[in-house]
Amino acid sequence: MTPGDGYVAPDGTDIGHVHLKVADLGRALAFWHGVLGLAVMQRLGNRAAFLSAGGYHHHIGLNTWESQGGAPPPAGHTGLYHVAVRYPSRRALAQALRRVLAAGIPLEGAADHGVSEAIYLRDPDGNGVELTVDRARESWPRPADGTSGVTMLTQPLDLEALLAEAG
């Protein structure tokens, strides 16, 4: 069991949930529940909350166990780069973008990655958040030499065209 020994995680493996240390649970809930619309599945007073989409036990855990009143980590330090919230359709991503903009939350970027479309922002605690939708796997760009894998891109994303799909 060493890096490079050929082991590959089996199909069906995915990343389950993410727990974020937050300074103020109410403020964090205003973003994750109020803006992004994740359902509160359980709340432990003002110390923790567990949120999800679609009735799952939780996709995002928010807690103040070690961070009540704390400050975000300074730039240039290790830690979470971003957590991705993957939407089931381009229209759902457009609706989320509309809510983010209506809440006055600034965007840090937006990109067409070939395999997905993504919008980047920060939650109230400075955690990076990617709102994304995957393209169909059969349309993903592949290496020109025919080897396995994907060729991810970073191209501009037309936010006006995306917003037009919000309905």
Phi, psi and omega in degrees: 000082178226155176305137179085009182277004177093354180295136175231130178301143185290155173305144181095346176291136174217173177271124186285271185230164181236134173254130179245133172280127181235157181275328185218111185297318180299317179295318179295319178295325178301326178278300188293323179265308186293317182268307185278345173080016176290138182282138175281115181269327178202145176228136177249078181056226178260019184254329183199155174212150181236124187237153180206172168242141174074016175085003176298155184301315168188141172259324181235128169254134177243129178215154178246017185305322181237009192222007181309122179074006183285169178255154176298154176296147181291153177302149178087005179249161179287162180146192181295127175279305170197161172249137181260133172254111185263122181268156184281346182207162177296323178298317179296321176297318179298319179294321177295318178300316179301318180294319179299313180295320179297330179279358179076020180276123182288144175272145175261344179172171177205140184209150168260114183263009182081308177274341184200168171242140188218147175237136184242137180203184178235145173280176183298343179262008178086005177288137176290138179231130173248124172259125192216160170223133177279147168276164176301136184306324182292346179261358181296138176294137182243158177302138181298334183277003177082000178289164181287165179112192179230163175244093181284146182240168167224092180246160177299145175252127180282098183292326179296317178295322178296312180299330179297339180272357184294335179082000000 
